[in-house]
Amino acid sequence: MAEPINSAPDSSRELITFLVGSQEFCVDVMSVREIRVWTPATPLAHAPSYVCGVINLRGAVLPIIDFAARLGMTP
C-alpha cells in the first residue's frame, strides 16, 4: 500500500482499504458508520445494472451498489 499523505507533520489519518477487482481503494475510517456481513438485497425494477437492490437497516432503506459494475470494471 502507498504511504499515507499527511497535510501536516503531526496529522494522521486512519483508512480502510478494500479491493474492487484488482484495484485497491481506501476510505477514511471516520466516513464509515459500520461494516456488516452480507445481507441479500431486495431487487429494484428499472434500477441501473450496478444497483444490486436495497436493504432495510434499522428502518432506513439503503441502496447496495456493485462498485466494480459502477466503475465499468470486470469482477
C-alpha positions as a Python dict, from the first residue, in 0.01 Angstrom:
ca = {
    (1, 'M'): (0, 0, 0),
    (2, 'A'): (117, 354, -68),
    (3, 'E'): (248, 575, 210),
    (4, 'P'): (-15, 791, 384),
    (5, 'I'): (-41, 1152, 271),
    (6, 'N'): (-35, 1394, 564),
    (7, 'S'): (-139, 1757, 533),
    (8, 'A'): (54, 1849, 850),
    (9, 'P'): (353, 1682, 1019),
    (10, 'D'): (156, 1560, 1325),
    (11, 'S'): (-168, 1472, 1149),
    (12, 'S'): (-262, 1112, 1092),
    (13, 'R'): (-549, 951, 909),
    (14, 'E'): (-686, 602, 951),
    (15, 'L'): (-802, 440, 629),
    (16, 'I'): (-997, 128, 546),
    (17, 'T'): (-871, -39, 229),
    (18, 'F'): (-1061, -275, 4),
    (19, 'L'): (-1027, -432, -339),
    (20, 'V'): (-1260, -392, -633),
    (21, 'G'): (-1132, -640, -888),
    (22, 'S'): (-755, -593, -871),
    (23, 'Q'): (-776, -220, -789),
    (24, 'E'): (-718, -107, -430),
    (25, 'F'): (-934, 172, -285),
    (26, 'C'): (-945, 337, 57),
    (27, 'V'): (-1195, 534, 263),
    (28, 'D'): (-1133, 748, 569),
    (29, 'V'): (-1241, 542, 870),
    (30, 'M'): (-1436, 842, 1003),
    (31, 'S'): (-1663, 822, 695),
    (32, 'V'): (-1764, 462, 774),
    (33, 'R'): (-2063, 407, 1001),
    (34, 'E'): (-2033, 28, 1027),
    (35, 'I'): (-1917, -283, 844),
    (36, 'R'): (-2169, -564, 823),
    (37, 'V'): (-2188, -917, 692),
    (38, 'W'): (-2359, -963, 357),
    (39, 'T'): (-2738, -939, 359),
    (40, 'P'): (-2928, -1029, 42),
    (41, 'A'): (-3071, -719, -124),
    (42, 'T'): (-3426, -675, -249),
    (43, 'P'): (-3402, -613, -626),
    (44, 'L'): (-3542, -292, -772),
    (45, 'A'): (-3725, -281, -1103),
    (46, 'H'): (-3575, -44, -1361),
    (47, 'A'): (-3265, 22, -1148),
    (48, 'P'): (-2928, 67, -1321),
    (49, 'S'): (-2731, -255, -1364),
    (50, 'Y'): (-2484, -158, -1090),
    (51, 'V'): (-2761, -131, -826),
    (52, 'C'): (-2795, -474, -665),
    (53, 'G'): (-3106, -366, -477),
    (54, 'V'): (-3186, -224, -135),
    (55, 'I'): (-3170, -342, 225),
    (56, 'N'): (-3358, -227, 533),
    (57, 'L'): (-3109, -131, 803),
    (58, 'R'): (-3291, -45, 1125),
    (59, 'G'): (-3572, 124, 933),
    (60, 'A'): (-3351, 303, 678),
    (61, 'V'): (-3369, 181, 319),
    (62, 'L'): (-3015, 172, 179),
    (63, 'P'): (-2906, 102, -178),
    (64, 'I'): (-2650, -173, -241),
    (65, 'I'): (-2409, -71, -517),
    (66, 'D'): (-2172, -301, -708),
    (67, 'F'): (-1864, -75, -730),
    (68, 'A'): (-1695, -287, -997),
    (69, 'A'): (-2002, -261, -1221),
    (70, 'R'): (-2041, 111, -1146),
    (71, 'L'): (-1679, 178, -1239),
    (72, 'G'): (-1703, -38, -1551),
    (73, 'M'): (-1457, -295, -1416),
    (74, 'T'): (-1480, -667, -1469),
    (75, 'P'): (-1533, -859, -1144),
}
